[in-house]
């Protein structure tokens, strides 16, 4: 829900409230988004995203906003924003995903959340009729910030051709989504492969999953050291993370097999283009 000026109504969600307070204070100081961005050590785009409740601000951004405005507010509000933007069971995964040096994803029915366009994500999430779909979309888009890191992770995405054939949001939304896949696959640190429908059986039929890899000498920001790989398995009501060595090893083996069943990255791109052409007819 938006107000008469096209801004998210502050009463709709904590994320909307956070953004409305940023906008109100910025206007009170007479600053442009660019001016506030400089003072808060971020970008004008991020200020716009936050004000329009399209991204979940990081804790660092919240602290820098407090400093820029000379208030003690946004850092205190941030834990509540995070709590309601991500399900409690999913937040530990998000925190690890933000720091992973490699991300390997398999999806069978839809495009991976890391590569979804905003319109595609909204069409997908709206099908479940959640109460705060805009917050869910913003949270999903925020996760894609991993591709903006200086130490961008190596990302390997494998999907069934089924994901290309389900036109979520309609032909135009799906064409934009497929174009996003082609763009991502053209980046040096991202590989996209598609398992064609002609492959009847493969290890991914058990369901979607993700493997996160970490540098052995790295470690998360808390100072603890995660295992070399973490397995995340999607589920209907909620997903789960697995740290058990044998389970992670089995998933790694399954992913290696999926690479073999899938088309090459070049052949996958050609298949994606053919699906785009079909949507244009």
RANOR-V429155 format. One record per residue. N is the residue number from 1. RES is the residue in one small letter. SS is DSSP state (2 for helix, 1 for strand, 0 for the rest). PHI is phi in whole degrees, -180 to 180 (999 if undefined). D_FIRST is the distance of its C-alpha to the first C-alpha in whole Angstrom. Layout:
n: <N & N>
res: <RES & RES>
ss: <SS & SS>
phi: <PHI & PHI>
d_first: <D_FIRST & D_FIRST>
This chain:
n: <1 & 2 & 3 & 4 & 5 & 6 & 7 & 8 & 9 & 10 & 11 & 12 & 13 & 14 & 15 & 16 & 17 & 18 & 19 & 20 & 21 & 22 & 23 & 24 & 25 & 26 & 27 & 28 & 29 & 30 & 31 & 32 & 33 & 34 & 35 & 36 & 37 & 38 & 39 & 40 & 41 & 42 & 43 & 44 & 45 & 46 & 47 & 48 & 49 & 50 & 51 & 52 & 53 & 54 & 55 & 56 & 57 & 58 & 59 & 60 & 61 & 62 & 63 & 64 & 65 & 66 & 67 & 68 & 69 & 70 & 71 & 72 & 73 & 74 & 75 & 76 & 77 & 78 & 79 & 80 & 81 & 82 & 83 & 84 & 85 & 86 & 87 & 88 & 89 & 90 & 91 & 92 & 93 & 94 & 95 & 96 & 97 & 98 & 99 & 100 & 101 & 102 & 103 & 104 & 105 & 106 & 107 & 108 & 109 & 110 & 111 & 112 & 113 & 114 & 115 & 116 & 117 & 118 & 119 & 120 & 121 & 122 & 123 & 124 & 125 & 126 & 127 & 128 & 129 & 130 & 131 & 132 & 133 & 134 & 135 & 136 & 137 & 138 & 139 & 140 & 141 & 142 & 143 & 144 & 145 & 146 & 147 & 148 & 149 & 150 & 151 & 152 & 153 & 154 & 155 & 156 & 157 & 158 & 159 & 160 & 161 & 162 & 163 & 164 & 165 & 166 & 167 & 168 & 169 & 170 & 171 & 172 & 173 & 174 & 175 & 176 & 177 & 178 & 179 & 180 & 181 & 182 & 183 & 184 & 185 & 186 & 187 & 188 & 189 & 190 & 191 & 192 & 193 & 194 & 195 & 196 & 197 & 198 & 199 & 200 & 201 & 202 & 203 & 204 & 205 & 206 & 207 & 208 & 209 & 210 & 211 & 212 & 213 & 214 & 215 & 216 & 217 & 218 & 219 & 220 & 221 & 222 & 223 & 224 & 225 & 226 & 227 & 228 & 229 & 230 & 231 & 232 & 233 & 234 & 235 & 236 & 237 & 238 & 239 & 240 & 241 & 242 & 243 & 244 & 245 & 246 & 247 & 248 & 249 & 250 & 251 & 252 & 253 & 254 & 255 & 256 & 257 & 258 & 259 & 260 & 261 & 262 & 263 & 264 & 265 & 266 & 267 & 268 & 269 & 270 & 271 & 272 & 273 & 274 & 275 & 276 & 277 & 278 & 279 & 280 & 281>
res: <x & x & x & x & x & x & x & x & x & x & x & x & x & x & x & x & x & x & x & x & x & x & x & x & x & x & x & x & x & x & x & x & x & x & x & x & x & x & x & x & x & x & x & x & x & x & x & x & x & x & x & x & x & x & x & x & x & x & x & x & x & x & x & x & x & x & x & x & x & x & x & x & x & x & x & x & x & x & x & x & x & x & x & x & x & x & x & x & x & x & x & x & x & x & x & x & x & x & x & x & x & x & x & x & x & x & x & x & x & x & x & x & x & x & x & x & x & x & x & x & x & x & x & x & x & x & x & x & x & x & x & x & x & x & x & x & x & x & x & x & x & x & x & x & x & x & x & x & x & x & x & x & x & x & x & x & x & x & x & x & x & x & x & x & x & x & x & x & x & x & x & x & x & x & x & x & x & x & x & x & x & x & x & x & x & x & x & x & x & x & x & x & x & x & x & x & x & x & x & x & x & x & x & x & x & x & x & x & x & x & x & x & x & x & x & x & x & x & x & x & x & x & x & x & x & x & x & x & x & x & x & x & x & x & x & x & x & x & x & x & x & x & x & x & x & x & x & x & x & x & x & x & x & x & x & x & x & x & x & x & x & x & x & x & x & x & x & x & x & x & x & x & x & x & x & x & x & x & x & x & x>
ss: <0 & 1 & 0 & 0 & 0 & 0 & 0 & 1 & 0 & 0 & 0 & 0 & 0 & 2 & 2 & 2 & 2 & 2 & 2 & 2 & 2 & 2 & 2 & 2 & 2 & 2 & 2 & 2 & 2 & 0 & 0 & 0 & 2 & 2 & 2 & 2 & 2 & 2 & 2 & 0 & 0 & 0 & 0 & 2 & 2 & 2 & 2 & 2 & 2 & 2 & 2 & 0 & 0 & 0 & 0 & 0 & 0 & 0 & 2 & 2 & 2 & 2 & 2 & 2 & 2 & 2 & 2 & 2 & 2 & 0 & 0 & 0 & 0 & 2 & 2 & 2 & 2 & 2 & 2 & 2 & 2 & 2 & 2 & 2 & 2 & 0 & 0 & 2 & 2 & 2 & 2 & 2 & 2 & 2 & 2 & 2 & 2 & 0 & 0 & 0 & 0 & 1 & 1 & 1 & 1 & 1 & 1 & 0 & 0 & 0 & 0 & 0 & 2 & 2 & 2 & 0 & 0 & 2 & 2 & 2 & 2 & 2 & 2 & 2 & 2 & 2 & 0 & 0 & 0 & 0 & 0 & 0 & 2 & 2 & 2 & 2 & 2 & 2 & 2 & 2 & 2 & 2 & 2 & 2 & 2 & 2 & 2 & 2 & 0 & 0 & 0 & 0 & 0 & 1 & 1 & 1 & 1 & 1 & 1 & 1 & 0 & 2 & 2 & 2 & 2 & 0 & 0 & 0 & 0 & 0 & 2 & 2 & 2 & 2 & 2 & 2 & 2 & 2 & 2 & 2 & 2 & 2 & 2 & 2 & 2 & 0 & 0 & 0 & 0 & 1 & 1 & 1 & 1 & 1 & 1 & 0 & 0 & 0 & 0 & 0 & 0 & 0 & 2 & 2 & 2 & 2 & 0 & 0 & 1 & 1 & 1 & 1 & 1 & 0 & 0 & 0 & 0 & 0 & 0 & 0 & 0 & 0 & 0 & 0 & 0 & 0 & 0 & 0 & 1 & 1 & 1 & 1 & 1 & 0 & 0 & 0 & 0 & 0 & 0 & 1 & 1 & 1 & 0 & 0 & 2 & 2 & 2 & 2 & 2 & 2 & 2 & 2 & 2 & 2 & 2 & 2 & 2 & 2 & 2 & 2 & 2 & 0 & 0 & 0 & 2 & 2 & 2 & 2 & 2 & 2 & 2 & 2 & 2 & 2 & 2 & 2 & 2 & 2 & 2 & 0 & 0>
phi: <999 & -121 & -85 & -68 & -97 & 82 & -88 & -62 & -66 & -61 & -84 & -77 & -168 & -65 & -65 & -65 & -65 & -56 & -64 & -66 & -70 & -62 & -61 & -62 & -70 & -63 & -65 & -64 & -87 & 72 & -97 & -82 & -62 & -65 & -64 & -65 & -58 & -64 & -70 & -100 & 57 & -138 & -112 & -62 & -62 & -66 & -60 & -64 & -59 & -66 & -63 & -96 & 56 & -106 & -142 & -89 & -66 & -76 & -65 & -63 & -64 & -60 & -64 & -68 & -66 & -58 & -65 & -63 & -89 & 69 & -126 & -127 & -141 & -67 & -65 & -70 & -78 & -55 & -58 & -71 & -60 & -63 & -58 & -93 & -79 & -120 & -58 & -56 & -73 & -93 & -58 & -57 & -66 & -58 & -65 & -74 & -59 & -62 & -113 & -64 & -95 & -145 & -134 & -118 & -123 & -123 & -130 & -103 & -116 & -136 & -70 & -55 & -57 & -68 & -121 & -75 & -77 & -62 & -68 & -65 & -61 & -64 & -61 & -68 & -71 & -64 & -63 & -89 & 50 & -74 & -72 & -122 & -63 & -64 & -66 & -65 & -64 & -60 & -64 & -66 & -65 & -62 & -60 & -72 & -65 & -59 & -80 & -100 & -68 & -63 & -102 & -50 & -71 & -79 & -122 & -123 & -115 & -119 & -143 & -73 & -61 & -52 & -65 & -82 & -95 & -98 & -79 & -61 & 83 & 101 & -57 & -68 & -63 & -70 & -62 & -64 & -68 & -66 & -64 & -62 & -63 & -64 & -63 & -65 & -66 & -85 & -81 & -64 & -103 & -126 & -118 & -124 & -129 & -121 & -90 & -68 & -63 & -68 & -84 & -77 & -132 & -161 & -62 & -75 & -65 & -72 & 132 & -69 & -158 & -135 & -116 & -106 & -114 & -136 & -62 & -60 & -96 & -82 & 115 & -81 & -64 & -74 & 99 & -83 & -113 & -72 & -64 & -57 & -135 & -123 & -103 & -120 & -116 & -72 & -144 & -68 & -87 & -165 & -90 & -145 & -103 & -126 & -114 & -60 & -58 & -67 & -69 & -65 & -64 & -65 & -68 & -63 & -62 & -62 & -68 & -61 & -66 & -62 & -58 & -72 & -74 & -80 & -68 & -64 & -55 & -68 & -66 & -65 & -63 & -64 & -66 & -61 & -64 & -64 & -67 & -63 & -66 & -64 & -70 & -84 & -78>
d_first: <0 & 4 & 7 & 10 & 11 & 9 & 8 & 6 & 6 & 9 & 9 & 7 & 10 & 13 & 12 & 9 & 12 & 15 & 13 & 13 & 16 & 18 & 16 & 18 & 21 & 22 & 21 & 24 & 26 & 26 & 25 & 24 & 22 & 26 & 28 & 25 & 26 & 29 & 29 & 27 & 29 & 27 & 25 & 23 & 21 & 21 & 19 & 17 & 16 & 15 & 14 & 11 & 11 & 13 & 16 & 17 & 20 & 23 & 25 & 27 & 25 & 23 & 27 & 28 & 25 & 26 & 30 & 28 & 27 & 30 & 27 & 28 & 24 & 22 & 25 & 25 & 21 & 21 & 23 & 20 & 17 & 20 & 20 & 17 & 16 & 19 & 21 & 24 & 27 & 25 & 25 & 29 & 29 & 26 & 29 & 32 & 30 & 29 & 33 & 35 & 37 & 37 & 34 & 36 & 33 & 34 & 31 & 32 & 30 & 27 & 27 & 27 & 23 & 25 & 25 & 22 & 20 & 17 & 16 & 19 & 18 & 14 & 16 & 19 & 16 & 14 & 18 & 18 & 15 & 14 & 12 & 10 & 10 & 9 & 11 & 14 & 14 & 14 & 17 & 19 & 19 & 20 & 23 & 24 & 25 & 28 & 29 & 29 & 31 & 35 & 36 & 34 & 35 & 37 & 35 & 36 & 34 & 35 & 34 & 35 & 35 & 33 & 30 & 31 & 31 & 28 & 26 & 22 & 20 & 23 & 25 & 24 & 21 & 25 & 27 & 25 & 25 & 28 & 29 & 27 & 30 & 33 & 31 & 31 & 35 & 36 & 36 & 39 & 37 & 35 & 37 & 36 & 38 & 37 & 39 & 40 & 40 & 44 & 44 & 44 & 44 & 43 & 42 & 39 & 39 & 38 & 35 & 33 & 33 & 33 & 36 & 36 & 39 & 40 & 42 & 45 & 46 & 42 & 40 & 37 & 36 & 37 & 40 & 41 & 42 & 40 & 42 & 43 & 40 & 37 & 36 & 33 & 33 & 30 & 30 & 28 & 26 & 27 & 29 & 32 & 34 & 38 & 40 & 43 & 46 & 47 & 43 & 42 & 45 & 45 & 41 & 43 & 46 & 43 & 41 & 45 & 45 & 42 & 43 & 46 & 45 & 42 & 43 & 43 & 41 & 42 & 42 & 39 & 38 & 40 & 38 & 35 & 36 & 37 & 34 & 32 & 35 & 35 & 31 & 32 & 35>
